[in-house]
Amino acid sequence: MTQFDTIIRGGSLIDGTGAKAVTADVAIDDGKIVAVGNLKASAEQEIDADGALVTPGFVDVHTHYDGQATWANRMSPSSHHGVTTVVMGNCGVGFAPVRPTDHDMLVELMEGVEDIPGVALNEGLSWEWETFPEYMDFLSQRTFDMDIGAQLPHAALRVYVMGQRGADREPATAEDIALMRSLTTQAINAGALGFTSSRTLNHRSSRGEPTPSLKAELDELRGIAMGMRDAGRGVLEMISDFDDLEEEFSFLTEMVDTSGRPMSISLAQGISPHGWRKLLGKIQTASESGRVMRGQVAPRPIGILLGLTTTLNPFTTRPAYNEVAHLPLEKRIAALRDPERKARILSEGPTKGFQRLFGAMAQGGKVWLMEDPPDYEPTLEKSLKAQASAAGRDTWDYIYDLMLDNQGKNIFYTPFANYADNNLDCCREMILNEHTIMGLGDGGAHVGTICDASFITSLLTHWGRDRTRGERIDLPTLVRRQTHDTARAVGLTDRGTIAAGMKADVNIIDFQALKVRLPEIVHDLPAGGARLQQKADGYLATLVSGQVTYRNGEPTDALPGRLIR
């Protein structure tokens, strides 16, 4: 009789390779999977998984826990959704390298781009580092509820090298580029999983300034790519507006050609229902020519959460609302119930800076009240405009009153990507494309406006079980997409499947009970900062390196997660 640390008994094993489920035991010893099959051995700990799914731990390649990882041990909301590995530093933003004089600049950038309160960042960040290797050394001393991989962010690198010139988006000199090249190599050699950049006007600091990397020229991008080539490993992650698709994509392929490294590019359906296919076609053509390029995609709409407890609500920026916006929730509700104030607010239009989101709401035709569990493929008949019409009410008058109900805790949902067709057929097409990987969940970011770290649970429940408005996707494919495929996309070959020799990151799931809960605001950031939290039901246990980190959705004392180098 062989003695193991842990045996997971009799689960329906979906191993991450895409193979069909089989009933099997999984033996774990010293943090690794050592045997899979009908095992007659004993173990110090046996976990009964009869009737449950057993999957690899989920790998989320697109998060922004760069700050949270410096002050917290738990990477929630991701940890509530079976995630055992996250990759942060995406979209070109992060906190290293940084000179002491530029701390505020990086905080303002992260506050604006990723909607993380500046007061929380200023309170939570210790700034015990300057260079990227020093940041990695700081993180390597910490313990977590999952493994964490870091990437070198372009905005921080550019400001570190160029100072205010970099922040002002001035062209880099030959000397600047040479230093960026060497620092990129240094970061990869220190264990960074890759380099990331943003070239979108959507990314602005809290003062409204575009991200420093927005207009980086080809010679700068090529120089950084040469730094990746010098290191001989790492991945590239990019987001761009692609206003000129041909020119912009040529820049990205040049980076891939120069570096010889894989690249992923944010991909979603915008207002134009079919524009994303042009970018995906470019990615596919590039891949078929020998480059490794992938679109990073989401399993549901990317949507804004609106309400009195979140950062934004449908009447944000209207002068009569702003007069009371600073009040505590209870007093604000009382003020908003005043008929005179309500009439003033409803008579005012959206101000500049809010018009784009107001347009996305489509006069209430694309605003839904979030239910428990949330419906992420809602019909137009459930929209608040349709409900108001059925009640014989003006749409905004109806939405205003609904916003005040439930003690002001109601949350509305407005998709701004992946819902131009009012269904999720585009997401199904993206999920199944061989040139895409799952991502874009932004765990740790947009803390008062978006809560998409729950993408992973939605991937399984909506596409594997609940969808009624179109075709579903088989579970083995869904699991593979969020385990093996995401891990391999960032160069991690020691996880993502359940097989002997692999890291013992495992989920045990009651699939019939699995569901995403309603998002809620919690106040657990440094300085009491507020953020959206979203938990899930159905995760019976999550193991990281063979240790149970969550049991029935509740954390244990185990913190086996470490920085990945």
ZADREN-993832 format. One line per field, with one value per residue (C-alpha): residue number from 1; residue in one letter; y negated, x, z negated. Coordinates in pm, 1 decimal. Last residue first. Layout:
<rs>
pos = c(NUM  ...)
code = c(A  ...)
Y = c(Y  ...)
X = c(X  ...)
Z = c(Z  ...)
</rs>
This chain:
<rs>
pos = c(565  564  563  562  561  560  559  558  557  556  555  554  553  552  551  550  549  548  547  546  545  544  543  542  541  540  539  538  537  536  535  534  533  532  531  530  529  528  527  526  525  524  523  522  521  520  519  518  517  516  515  514  513  512  511  510  509  508  507  506  505  504  503  502  501  500  499  498  497  496  495  494  493  492  491  490  489  488  487  486  485  484  483  482  481  480  479  478  477  476  475  474  473  472  471  470  469  468  467  466  465  464  463  462  461  460  459  458  457  456  455  454  453  452  451  450  449  448  447  446  445  444  443  442  441  440  439  438  437  436  435  434  433  432  431  430  429  428  427  426  425  424  423  422  421  420  419  418  417  416  415  414  413  412  411  410  409  408  407  406  405  404  403  402  401  400  399  398  397  396  395  394  393  392  391  390  389  388  387  386  385  384  383  382  381  380  379  378  377  376  375  374  373  372  371  370  369  368  367  366  365  364  363  362  361  360  359  358  357  356  355  354  353  352  351  350  349  348  347  346  345  344  343  342  341  340  339  338  337  336  335  334  333  332  331  330  329  328  327  326  325  324  323  322  321  320  319  318  317  316  315  314  313  312  311  310  309  308  307  306  305  304  303  302  301  300  299  298  297  296  295  294  293  292  291  290  289  288  287  286  285  284  283  282  281  280  279  278  277  276  275  274  273  272  271  270  269  268  267  266  265  264  263  262  261  260  259  258  257  256  255  254  253  252  251  250  249  248  247  246  245  244  243  242  241  240  239  238  237  236  235  234  233  232  231  230  229  228  227  226  225  224  223  222  221  220  219  218  217  216  215  214  213  212  211  210  209  208  207  206  205  204  203  202  201  200  199  198  197  196  195  194  193  192  191  190  189  188  187  186  185  184  183  182  181  180  179  178  177  176  175  174  173  172  171  170  169  168  167  166  165  164  163  162  161  160  159  158  157  156  155  154  153  152  151  150  149  148  147  146  145  144  143  142  141  140  139  138  137  136  135  134  133  132  131  130  129  128  127  126  125  124  123  122  121  120  119  118  117  116  115  114  113  112  111  110  109  108  107  106  105  104  103  102  101  100  99  98  97  96  95  94  93  92  91  90  89  88  87  86  85  84  83  82  81  80  79  78  77  76  75  74  73  72  71  70  69  68  67  66  65  64  63  62  61  60  59  58  57  56  55  54  53  52  51  50  49  48  47  46  45  44  43  42  41  40  39  38  37  36  35  34  33  32  31  30  29  28  27  26  25  24  23  22  21  20  19  18  17  16  15  14  13  12  11  10  9  8  7  6  5  4  3  2  1)
code = c(R  I  L  R  G  P  L  A  D  T  P  E  G  N  R  Y  T  V  Q  G  S  V  L  T  A  L  Y  G  D  A  K  Q  Q  L  R  A  G  G  A  P  L  D  H  V  I  E  P  L  R  V  K  L  A  Q  F  D  I  I  N  V  D  A  K  M  G  A  A  I  T  G  R  D  T  L  G  V  A  R  A  T  D  H  T  Q  R  R  V  L  T  P  L  D  I  R  E  G  R  T  R  D  R  G  W  H  T  L  L  S  T  I  F  S  A  D  C  I  T  G  V  H  A  G  G  D  G  L  G  M  I  T  H  E  N  L  I  M  E  R  C  C  D  L  N  N  D  A  Y  N  A  F  P  T  Y  F  I  N  K  G  Q  N  D  L  M  L  D  Y  I  Y  D  W  T  D  R  G  A  A  S  A  Q  A  K  L  S  K  E  L  T  P  E  Y  D  P  P  D  E  M  L  W  V  K  G  G  Q  A  M  A  G  F  L  R  Q  F  G  K  T  P  G  E  S  L  I  R  A  K  R  E  P  D  R  L  A  A  I  R  K  E  L  P  L  H  A  V  E  N  Y  A  P  R  T  T  F  P  N  L  T  T  T  L  G  L  L  I  G  I  P  R  P  A  V  Q  G  R  M  V  R  G  S  E  S  A  T  Q  I  K  G  L  L  K  R  W  G  H  P  S  I  G  Q  A  L  S  I  S  M  P  R  G  S  T  D  V  M  E  T  L  F  S  F  E  E  E  L  D  D  F  D  S  I  M  E  L  V  G  R  G  A  D  R  M  G  M  A  I  G  R  L  E  D  L  E  A  K  L  S  P  T  P  E  G  R  S  S  R  H  N  L  T  R  S  S  T  F  G  L  A  G  A  N  I  A  Q  T  T  L  S  R  M  L  A  I  D  E  A  T  A  P  E  R  D  A  G  R  Q  G  M  V  Y  V  R  L  A  A  H  P  L  Q  A  G  I  D  M  D  F  T  R  Q  S  L  F  D  M  Y  E  P  F  T  E  W  E  W  S  L  G  E  N  L  A  V  G  P  I  D  E  V  G  E  M  L  E  V  L  M  D  H  D  T  P  R  V  P  A  F  G  V  G  C  N  G  M  V  V  T  T  V  G  H  H  S  S  P  S  M  R  N  A  W  T  A  Q  G  D  Y  H  T  H  V  D  V  F  G  P  T  V  L  A  G  D  A  D  I  E  Q  E  A  S  A  K  L  N  G  V  A  V  I  K  G  D  D  I  A  V  D  A  T  V  A  K  A  G  T  G  D  I  L  S  G  G  R  I  I  T  D  F  Q  T  M)
Y = c(-3317.5  -3240.7  -3418.5  -3180.8  -3024.2  -2782.7  -2999.4  -2745.5  -2882.3  -2775.8  -3007.4  -2949.3  -2859.3  -2507.8  -2449.8  -2691.9  -2668.7  -2290.1  -2209.0  -1994.9  -2270.3  -2476.5  -2288.9  -2420.3  -2246.8  -2213.0  -2494.2  -2497.0  -2849.3  -3160.4  -3492.7  -3841.7  -4136.6  -4493.7  -4739.4  -5003.8  -5157.1  -5128.1  -5292.4  -4974.1  -4776.4  -4581.4  -4782.7  -4544.9  -4620.4  -4332.5  -4122.7  -3865.4  -3506.4  -3298.1  -2942.2  -2581.9  -2367.4  -2120.7  -2120.0  -2034.1  -2110.7  -1976.5  -2198.7  -2103.2  -2255.0  -1964.1  -2063.7  -1806.5  -1498.6  -1247.4  -1399.0  -1650.7  -1930.1  -2305.7  -2303.1  -2250.1  -2381.1  -2750.2  -2945.4  -3214.4  -3052.2  -2708.1  -2794.8  -2946.4  -2641.7  -2373.8  -2535.6  -2772.5  -2640.8  -2280.8  -2318.6  -2459.3  -2186.6  -1909.6  -2074.3  -2062.6  -2395.8  -2525.2  -2621.5  -2906.0  -3107.4  -2849.7  -2848.8  -2685.1  -2390.0  -2409.9  -2755.5  -2937.9  -2733.6  -2666.6  -2998.1  -3181.2  -3035.4  -3162.4  -3506.4  -3565.8  -3794.0  -4013.5  -4256.5  -4598.0  -4948.8  -4993.7  -4762.9  -4827.1  -4613.0  -4320.6  -4057.9  -4203.7  -3917.8  -3985.5  -3623.6  -3298.1  -3214.1  -3257.8  -3120.5  -2782.8  -2954.0  -2789.0  -3065.7  -3335.0  -3176.6  -3122.6  -3483.7  -3608.7  -3401.9  -3582.9  -3761.5  -4117.9  -4147.9  -4428.1  -4233.0  -4144.7  -4484.5  -4771.5  -4568.2  -4768.4  -4601.9  -4764.9  -4714.8  -4752.9  -4843.0  -5171.4  -5035.7  -4774.5  -5052.5  -5381.6  -5267.6  -5132.9  -5482.5  -5635.7  -5354.1  -5415.1  -5790.9  -5718.6  -5492.7  -5697.5  -5466.7  -5268.8  -4960.7  -4763.7  -5059.5  -5071.8  -4700.3  -4736.5  -5026.6  -4835.3  -4550.0  -4212.2  -4207.3  -4286.5  -3942.8  -3883.8  -3686.3  -3758.2  -3665.2  -3715.4  -3454.6  -3643.2  -3924.7  -4231.7  -4490.7  -4535.8  -4832.6  -4798.1  -4950.2  -5211.7  -5494.2  -5292.0  -5235.0  -5240.4  -5601.4  -5694.9  -5525.1  -5738.9  -6053.3  -6037.1  -6238.7  -6541.9  -6576.3  -6353.8  -6549.6  -6731.4  -6722.0  -6390.9  -6537.2  -6846.0  -6640.9  -6409.8  -6708.8  -6853.2  -6518.0  -6463.9  -6092.1  -6172.1  -6350.6  -6053.8  -5816.3  -6035.7  -6034.7  -5654.3  -5620.5  -5867.6  -6205.6  -6300.4  -6256.1  -6512.6  -6815.1  -6578.8  -6456.1  -6803.6  -6863.5  -6543.2  -6377.6  -6031.9  -5978.8  -5618.0  -5523.0  -5513.5  -5418.0  -5154.2  -5181.3  -5405.2  -5188.4  -5089.0  -4784.2  -4824.5  -4525.4  -4307.8  -4064.7  -3689.9  -3426.5  -3675.8  -3678.3  -3718.9  -3687.3  -3480.5  -3519.6  -3263.3  -3345.7  -3069.2  -3202.5  -3031.4  -3237.8  -3564.4  -3469.0  -3377.0  -3699.4  -3905.9  -3718.0  -3779.9  -4150.5  -4147.1  -3932.7  -4193.4  -4442.1  -4225.3  -4365.6  -4723.2  -4858.1  -4645.2  -4270.9  -4176.5  -4091.5  -4186.5  -4075.8  -3784.8  -3756.0  -3469.3  -3539.6  -3548.3  -3895.4  -4066.1  -3873.2  -3913.0  -4285.4  -4329.4  -4144.3  -4401.8  -4702.5  -4549.7  -4515.6  -4888.7  -4978.8  -4751.8  -4809.5  -5188.4  -5274.1  -4951.0  -5068.4  -4867.2  -4614.7  -4410.6  -4112.8  -3977.9  -3652.6  -3548.7  -3370.3  -3416.2  -3702.7  -3875.0  -3818.1  -3991.1  -4282.6  -4285.2  -4319.4  -4626.3  -4775.9  -4689.8  -4865.3  -5173.0  -5166.6  -5125.7  -5436.1  -5454.6  -5652.4  -5518.4  -5402.0  -5691.3  -5620.8  -5910.5  -6191.9  -6233.1  -6330.5  -5984.1  -5845.2  -5731.7  -5398.9  -5421.7  -5598.6  -5258.9  -5159.2  -4958.4  -4747.8  -4423.7  -4238.0  -3877.8  -3612.6  -3821.1  -3600.5  -3821.1  -3727.5  -3867.0  -4191.4  -4229.1  -4165.0  -4437.2  -4665.9  -4614.8  -4697.8  -4994.5  -5130.5  -5097.7  -5259.8  -5562.1  -5604.1  -5588.5  -5854.7  -5781.5  -5991.6  -6208.1  -6047.5  -6310.1  -6040.4  -5937.4  -6292.9  -6329.7  -6061.2  -5884.4  -5552.8  -5503.3  -5665.1  -5421.0  -5115.1  -5205.1  -5254.6  -4940.4  -4700.7  -4408.9  -4097.2  -3918.5  -3562.2  -3478.0  -3137.4  -3106.8  -3168.4  -3382.5  -3401.7  -3687.7  -3693.8  -3643.7  -3959.7  -4180.5  -4003.1  -4055.2  -4426.8  -4438.9  -4267.6  -4534.8  -4817.8  -5057.8  -4852.9  -4891.8  -5107.6  -5019.7  -5028.8  -4996.3  -5350.4  -5524.3  -5247.0  -5264.7  -5645.2  -5619.5  -5405.3  -5127.3  -5213.1  -5025.2  -5295.8  -5598.5  -5471.3  -5276.1  -5590.8  -5810.9  -5559.9  -5543.1  -5922.8  -5943.5  -5705.1  -5892.0  -6075.0  -5750.4  -5603.1  -5315.7  -4978.9  -4860.5  -4953.4  -4828.6  -4925.9  -4808.9  -4640.1  -4343.0  -4340.9  -4034.6  -3660.4  -3448.0  -3084.6  -2875.5  -3013.2  -2811.2  -3101.6  -3240.0  -3295.7  -3535.5  -3782.2  -3770.4  -3739.8  -3652.6  -3730.8  -4107.9  -4407.8  -4368.5  -4129.9  -4388.0  -4637.6  -4424.9  -4230.1  -4344.2  -4027.1  -3867.7  -3519.3  -3338.4  -2974.9  -2747.8  -2461.7  -2129.0  -1963.1  -1717.9  -1720.4  -1587.2  -1281.4  -1103.0  -1354.0  -1214.2  -1372.3  -1144.2  -1284.1  -1089.3  -861.8  -498.1  -308.1  -107.3  -365.3  -341.2  -603.5  -903.4  -901.0  -1141.3  -1482.8  -1729.3  -1929.2  -1678.1  -1389.6  -1392.9  -1098.5  -1151.2  -889.5  -829.2  -833.5  -957.0  -1280.1  -1319.5  -1435.0  -1805.0  -1794.0  -1961.4  -1642.1  -1628.0  -1372.8  -1266.9  -1212.7  -881.1  -969.7  -1266.1  -1113.3  -1321.8  -1296.8  -956.6  -619.3  -328.5  0.0)
X = c(937.5  596.1  520.0  378.6  49.0  53.4  -166.7  -357.4  -573.2  -892.4  -1109.9  -1485.2  -1647.2  -1736.1  -1370.9  -1108.5  -727.1  -699.2  -330.8  -198.9  1.1  -318.4  -639.4  -994.0  -1283.3  -1660.9  -1695.5  -2071.3  -2173.3  -1997.1  -1869.2  -1871.5  -1708.7  -1720.4  -1490.8  -1497.6  -1193.9  -1165.8  -821.8  -682.6  -950.2  -1207.3  -1526.1  -1759.7  -2000.5  -2205.6  -2216.6  -2500.0  -2380.0  -2237.1  -2362.2  -2248.8  -2508.6  -2543.5  -2166.6  -2077.1  -1710.5  -1375.9  -1099.1  -730.5  -383.1  -150.0  136.4  179.8  401.1  120.7  -169.6  -444.0  -391.7  -336.0  -6.7  369.5  379.3  339.3  449.3  181.9  -36.4  37.2  -146.0  -441.7  -480.1  -438.0  -673.0  -949.0  -985.2  -944.8  -1231.6  -1462.8  -1369.5  -1428.9  -1760.8  -1922.2  -2034.6  -2393.8  -2600.8  -2850.3  -3084.6  -3127.5  -2780.3  -2770.5  -2531.1  -2186.4  -2201.4  -2371.9  -2239.5  -1881.0  -1790.3  -1996.2  -1771.8  -1466.7  -1605.9  -1644.4  -1338.7  -1573.9  -1684.9  -1699.3  -1768.1  -1637.6  -1337.0  -1241.8  -937.5  -844.7  -963.6  -959.1  -1157.9  -1010.8  -901.8  -981.3  -753.8  -805.4  -658.3  -834.9  -1174.7  -1428.5  -1443.4  -1462.8  -1760.3  -1939.9  -1872.1  -2020.1  -2335.5  -2382.1  -2710.3  -2836.9  -2651.1  -2424.5  -2366.4  -1994.4  -1888.9  -2060.3  -2303.9  -2516.7  -2611.4  -2806.9  -2741.7  -3002.6  -2854.0  -3038.1  -3228.3  -3388.2  -3549.0  -3376.3  -3244.4  -3590.8  -3734.2  -3477.9  -3516.8  -3893.0  -3850.9  -3583.7  -3815.1  -4134.8  -4402.9  -4692.6  -4594.7  -4521.3  -4319.9  -4117.2  -4044.9  -3938.0  -3707.2  -3577.3  -3471.9  -3637.9  -3803.3  -3464.7  -3349.7  -3075.3  -2758.2  -2561.6  -2847.6  -2728.7  -2811.8  -2960.1  -3089.2  -2919.4  -3166.0  -3110.1  -3007.3  -2976.3  -3309.2  -3276.0  -3237.0  -2967.0  -2759.0  -2450.4  -2532.9  -2525.8  -2186.3  -2058.3  -2227.6  -2068.8  -1755.8  -1955.2  -2270.8  -2576.6  -2902.0  -3095.2  -3474.7  -3465.4  -3229.9  -3446.5  -3765.3  -3599.9  -3478.9  -3829.0  -3983.4  -3740.9  -3662.2  -3308.0  -3236.6  -3356.2  -3150.0  -2843.7  -2898.5  -2902.4  -2606.8  -2374.7  -2372.6  -2108.4  -2342.7  -2587.8  -2515.0  -2383.0  -2736.4  -2869.1  -2566.1  -2601.2  -2258.4  -2396.2  -2762.7  -2748.5  -2518.7  -2141.4  -1881.8  -2106.4  -2329.9  -2594.3  -2613.0  -2449.2  -2244.3  -2071.0  -2049.2  -1809.1  -2053.8  -1994.7  -1722.8  -1438.6  -1156.3  -780.0  -700.0  -393.1  -63.9  215.3  374.8  416.6  220.2  -95.2  -69.3  -48.5  -351.0  -547.5  -458.7  -556.1  -885.0  -944.0  -897.0  -1146.2  -1385.8  -1392.9  -1555.5  -1866.8  -2131.4  -2001.0  -2065.8  -1780.4  -1724.6  -1417.2  -1050.5  -757.7  -435.7  -211.2  148.7  400.0  777.6  1025.0  1114.6  1160.9  888.3  640.5  712.3  685.0  353.3  231.4  340.2  182.9  -139.5  -139.4  -76.3  -343.7  -605.4  -590.8  -817.7  -693.6  -804.9  -522.0  -455.6  -137.7  14.0  360.2  504.9  828.6  1147.4  1482.6  1601.6  1769.8  1456.9  1247.1  1489.4  1465.1  1088.8  1149.3  1358.1  1093.3  824.8  1045.3  1131.4  762.2  649.5  488.3  168.8  -45.6  240.8  211.5  -160.3  -384.3  -422.5  -769.4  -651.5  -744.4  -512.5  -645.4  -695.8  -991.9  -760.4  -610.3  -249.9  -178.1  130.6  241.2  571.3  610.4  620.6  852.1  1108.9  1409.9  1547.7  1229.3  1272.8  1641.4  1568.7  1304.8  1546.4  1807.5  1562.5  1415.2  1769.5  1845.1  1511.3  1579.9  1928.1  1782.1  1532.5  1172.2  900.5  703.3  402.6  376.0  430.4  749.0  877.5  790.9  1042.2  1196.9  1327.1  1103.0  809.4  848.2  888.0  581.2  368.3  505.1  413.1  651.3  450.4  385.5  274.4  86.4  15.7  -295.5  -411.6  -103.9  228.3  479.5  859.5  862.4  654.2  935.9  1194.9  974.0  948.5  1326.2  1368.9  1140.9  1349.9  1233.8  1113.8  976.9  695.7  466.3  146.4  -168.2  -247.6  -162.1  -333.3  -647.2  -662.5  -612.0  -923.2  -876.3  -1065.5  -827.4  -719.4  -784.5  -668.0  -383.0  -261.7  -307.0  -113.3  162.2  197.3  187.2  481.2  690.0  936.9  1032.6  1141.7  935.1  993.4  746.8  395.5  166.1  -0.2  75.1  -259.6  -171.1  54.6  -109.7  -117.0  -331.9  -299.3  -529.8  -864.1  -1162.2  -1404.0  -1389.8  -1013.7  -1071.4  -1276.2  -1043.9  -667.9  -612.8  -283.9  -323.2  -88.2  155.4  -67.7  -345.6  -127.1  -34.7  -364.0  -458.8  -574.0  -560.1  -405.0  -654.5  -553.2  -820.5  -723.8  -743.9  -1083.6  -1272.6  -1648.1  -1860.7  -2083.1  -1824.4  -1551.8  -1472.9  -1148.3  -896.0  -621.0  -323.4  -346.7  -414.7  -350.1  -599.1  -609.4  -848.3  -678.3  -446.7  -107.0  160.1  -5.1  229.4  243.8  451.4  221.9  -116.3  -323.7  -622.6  -897.6  -1093.8  -1436.8  -1391.0  -1496.0  -1425.6  -1085.1  -1026.5  -681.6  -792.5  -842.2  -1218.8  -1245.1  -1583.9  -1473.8  -1417.4  -1169.9  -932.5  -628.0  -398.3  -52.9  14.7  98.4  150.0  0.0)
Z = c(1173.6  1028.8  701.3  446.0  342.9  49.7  -175.9  -386.9  -668.4  -492.7  -288.8  -247.9  82.7  -19.2  -112.1  12.9  -9.0  -29.6  9.6  294.8  462.5  469.0  394.5  437.8  268.1  293.5  546.6  599.5  507.8  632.6  503.1  646.9  472.3  597.4  427.6  157.2  -11.9  -390.0  -393.4  -234.1  -48.2  -248.2  -204.5  -22.5  262.9  396.6  712.0  730.3  709.9  990.6  994.1  947.0  771.2  1060.1  1110.3  754.1  815.6  693.6  827.2  849.9  850.6  776.9  1009.0  1282.7  1255.6  1300.6  1487.7  1419.5  1668.4  1645.2  1457.6  1508.9  1866.5  1790.6  2098.8  2096.0  2363.5  2215.8  1894.8  2078.9  2302.8  2035.7  1785.1  1902.3  2259.6  2147.9  1901.8  2168.2  2417.6  2161.7  2068.2  2412.5  2556.6  2573.9  2875.9  2864.6  2645.2  2367.7  2212.3  1870.8  1872.0  2031.7  2189.1  1905.4  1615.3  1719.7  1881.5  1619.2  1347.6  1532.9  1613.5  1237.7  1247.4  1449.0  1180.6  1346.8  1213.2  858.4  863.2  1221.7  1139.3  913.0  1159.9  1511.0  1666.9  2013.4  2072.3  2251.5  2542.0  2915.0  3238.9  3219.8  3234.5  3003.9  2744.9  3014.2  3192.7  2864.2  2769.0  3097.2  3037.2  2707.7  2776.1  2814.1  3147.0  3021.5  2700.3  2692.1  2556.8  2373.5  2166.1  1919.1  1588.9  1307.4  937.7  665.6  326.6  272.8  -26.1  202.2  408.9  487.6  827.7  913.8  869.2  1106.1  1359.3  1382.5  1423.0  1682.0  1885.2  1862.8  1727.2  1876.2  1677.6  1994.6  2123.3  1803.4  1829.1  2192.0  2107.5  1807.7  2033.5  1977.9  2322.3  2473.6  2361.8  2107.6  2183.0  1864.2  1632.3  1276.4  1010.9  835.3  1055.1  1198.0  1325.1  1698.0  1909.6  2285.7  2388.7  2115.6  2366.1  2542.7  2226.3  2448.7  2535.0  2168.4  2146.4  2433.4  2302.7  1960.1  2032.8  2140.3  1933.7  1945.2  1971.9  1702.7  1671.3  1485.9  1226.9  1173.7  1139.0  886.7  688.7  669.5  580.0  284.8  292.0  401.3  73.9  -130.1  85.3  32.2  -342.6  -351.2  -114.5  -285.2  -107.9  149.9  449.2  306.6  527.3  793.5  855.7  939.4  1162.0  1368.4  1353.7  1263.0  1346.0  1467.0  1176.4  1153.0  890.2  735.0  425.3  585.0  893.3  1221.1  1316.9  1653.4  1884.7  2076.3  2228.8  2183.6  2238.1  2290.1  2546.2  2583.6  2952.0  3023.5  3208.0  3247.9  3582.9  3839.2  4136.6  4010.2  3696.0  3889.8  4100.4  3787.5  3610.2  3914.3  3938.8  3568.5  3631.4  3919.1  3714.7  3440.6  3675.9  3715.5  3481.5  3485.5  3135.2  3011.1  3028.7  2828.1  2879.0  2657.7  2827.0  2727.5  2842.8  2862.2  2876.6  3165.1  3045.7  3380.2  3564.1  3278.6  3245.4  3623.2  3612.4  3361.7  3567.0  3879.9  3683.2  3619.8  3980.9  4128.3  3859.3  3866.2  3575.4  3416.1  3066.6  2910.4  2634.8  2616.7  2433.3  2522.6  2387.8  2219.9  2327.4  2499.2  2280.4  2577.1  2785.0  2519.9  2521.0  2900.6  2860.8  2644.9  2924.5  3183.0  2979.2  2953.0  3325.0  3408.9  3225.2  2884.5  2928.4  2641.8  2416.5  2172.1  2107.9  2204.8  1947.2  1796.3  1448.9  1314.6  1581.8  1917.1  2093.2  2333.3  2577.3  2659.3  2729.9  2417.3  2349.4  2186.9  2142.5  2028.3  1759.6  1543.8  1368.6  1300.3  1643.3  1796.3  1601.5  1694.8  2061.6  2053.0  1868.8  2142.7  2421.5  2238.4  2194.7  2565.2  2648.5  2431.0  2583.5  2936.3  2832.9  2738.6  2899.9  2655.6  2488.2  2212.7  1949.7  2127.9  2147.7  1778.0  1688.1  1986.7  1852.6  1549.7  1732.1  2022.0  1799.8  1592.0  1901.8  2072.2  1792.2  1718.8  1636.0  1307.0  1229.9  912.1  759.6  546.5  187.0  135.1  -47.0  -35.6  -23.0  354.2  392.7  260.3  475.3  780.4  704.7  662.2  1001.0  1152.8  1016.2  747.4  453.6  101.7  238.5  -55.0  150.3  -60.2  -174.2  152.2  348.4  134.1  159.5  535.8  567.0  827.9  1147.4  1383.5  1625.4  1404.9  1068.4  1228.8  1404.4  1099.1  887.2  1150.1  1149.5  770.4  734.6  994.1  767.6  594.2  928.4  1060.7  1230.4  1131.3  1021.4  1295.4  1621.8  1978.4  2037.0  1814.4  1508.2  1355.2  1432.9  1205.8  1099.8  878.5  992.3  872.5  883.2  529.5  561.1  849.7  639.5  453.0  464.9  101.6  -69.3  -63.5  -71.1  220.1  416.6  412.8  599.1  901.0  881.4  1231.0  1405.5  1750.9  1767.7  1545.2  1493.5  1344.7  1115.8  1296.5  1287.0  1066.2  1115.1  830.2  786.5  570.6  481.8  136.5  19.4  -150.4  -368.9  -507.2  -208.3  -122.4  198.3  406.3  686.3  979.9  1193.5  1162.0  989.3  865.1  879.1  717.1  394.3  198.4  285.3  454.6  575.2  806.3  823.3  1141.8  1306.1  1660.5  1828.0  2199.2  2318.8  2382.4  2224.8  1902.6  1698.5  1668.9  1387.7  1257.0  898.8  728.7  459.6  426.3  258.6  41.2  -116.9  31.1  -125.4  111.7  0.0)
</rs>
